[in-house]
């Protein structure tokens, strides 16, 4: 009976641990992202995750976290609720300039208004991406709906914030808008 209890305890430990992370391309993603900012303390659920690749080369693993799961990109983009994007670099082919160019292009495509409306916010955002990128760098982009700030974290270090719902919408739209960067990744982020 004692051995059975020990085996049951060990099995329950592994079952509990296996449910806290999912793994893709060697990258572990938490199923729950705990957010602690100055006026926000919440848990975000892993909505979906996938790989961004070009010509069969994996560039990064990305995950979308929401307060409640959704497969509706329009409602996610229009929602003024906490959410986050986790981007784990898996290739040394990604450079700082390539990332900046891709983000700028994606924001321009997803923007519902004029670029001039958010240009100063875009400049601030880009200024936070001033370090060379290395394989296994992790970028977290966390939207706090209480103050409408998108906070940039690189390798768990807070880098800065960009204020404004319009910028948040354009940023998340890179991957969720109709003219998204990668349609397959969009489906994965939506859990489809």
N, C-alpha and C positions, 0 to 999 in steps of 0.2 A: 504494500500500500504506500509506503514511504517513497519507494522508487517511482511509482506511478505519479505521486504528487510532484516530485522533482521534475519528471519529464513534462508533466502538464504545465508547470511553472515556466520551464524553459521554452516550451512551444508557445505559450501565451506571450512571453517576452519577444520572441522572434516575430510573431504575428503582429504585435503592437508596433514594433519597430518597422516592419515592412510596410505598414500603412502610413507612416509619417513622411516618407519620401517616395518619389518615383524616380526612375533612372532612364536617361536617354543619352546615347553616345558617350557613356561614361560620366555624365553629369548628373548629380543628385539634386533634385528639386523638391523643396518642402511642399507637402500638400496643404499646409496652413502657414501663412506668412504673418508673423506678429509684427504689428506696426505700433511704434511708440514714438510719437512726436509731441511737441509742446502742448498742443490742445487736441490731440487725437490718440486714442489707445484702442486698437481694434485688431481683430483677426480677419485676414482675407483668405478666401478659399481658392485653391488652384482650379481655375476654370478650364484651362487647356494649355498644351505645350507642344512645341515642335522644333524642327531644325530648319534654319535658313541655309540653303546651299546654293552654290553656283557651279555648274558643270561638274556635278557629282562630288564636290568638295564641301564638306560641312564647315560653315563659317562661324555660326553660333547656335546655341540652344536658347530658346526663348520661352517664357511662361507668362501667362496672364492671370492675375489674381483679382477677384471681385468679392464684394460682401456677400453676394449670393450668385450661384451659377446662372449663366445666361448664354444662349446661342444666338441672340439677336444683336448684331453689331450696331444697328442704329440706336437701340435703347441703351446699349453700353456707352456709346459715344455721347449721347444726350444726357446721360445720367450724371448728376452732381453728387456722386457718392464716392467714398474712398476706393481706390483701385491701384494696381501696381503692375509694372512690366519688369521682369527679371531677364537680363540678357547675359549669357555666359559665353565668352569668346572661346571658340574651340580651334581656331586656325591662326597661324602666324601671318596669314595673307591679309588679315584685317589691319589696316594702319589707321592712325588717328585721322588723317585727311580723307581716307575712303569712308570712314564712319561718318564724319562730318558731312561730306558730300551726299551720302545716302540719306542721312537724317534731314538735311535741308531739302533735298529733292522730294522725299516722302511727305514732309510737312507742306510743301507747296502744292503737291497733288491733292492732299486731303483737306486743305483749307477751304472753308465755305465762304470766307470773306476775302478781302484783299490782303496780300502779303504785307503791305505797308501798315496794316492795322496791328500786326504783331512783330514787326521787324526788330524793334528794340528788345522784345522778349527773346526772340530768336538769337540775337547777338549775345545776350546774357547767357542763354543756354549753351551756346557754342563755346563761350569763354570757359565754361566748366570742364570742357573736354580737352584740356590743354596738355595732358600727359601722354607719352607714347603708350600704345596699347600692346599688351602681352597676351599670349595664349593663357587661358584660365582666369583672366580678369573678369570680374562680375560687376555688371552695372544694374543698379536698381533705380527705377523711376517711380516714385510713390506720389500719388495725388491725394492731397488732404482737402476734402470738401468743406471743412470748417472755415478755412481761410483761402481756399482756392489756390493753393500752392502745389506746384510739382517740384518735388525735392529729388535731387540727383545724388546718388550714393555710388562711389566706386570702391569696390573691395571693402564694403561695410563702413567706409568713411564718408561722412556727410560733406558734400562739396558745395552745394548751394541750392537756392530755390528760384523758381520762376513763377510769378503770380499771374493768374488769369484762367478762367474757364475756357475761353476761346483757344488759348495755347494748349491747354490739356487736351481739348477735343482734337485739335490738329495733330498733336503728338501721337495720341492713341490711334488716330486715323491712319497713320503710316501703315499699320498692320490690319486695320479693321474697315477702312473705307472701301467703296466700290473699286477705286483705282489704287488698291493696296500694293505693297512691295512684292508680295508673294501670295497667290491665291491658295496654294496648298497649306502654307503656314497659317493663313487666316482661318481656314477650316479647323486646323488643329487647335488654335488658340480658342476657338469657339466650342471646342469639345465635340466637333462633328466627325 
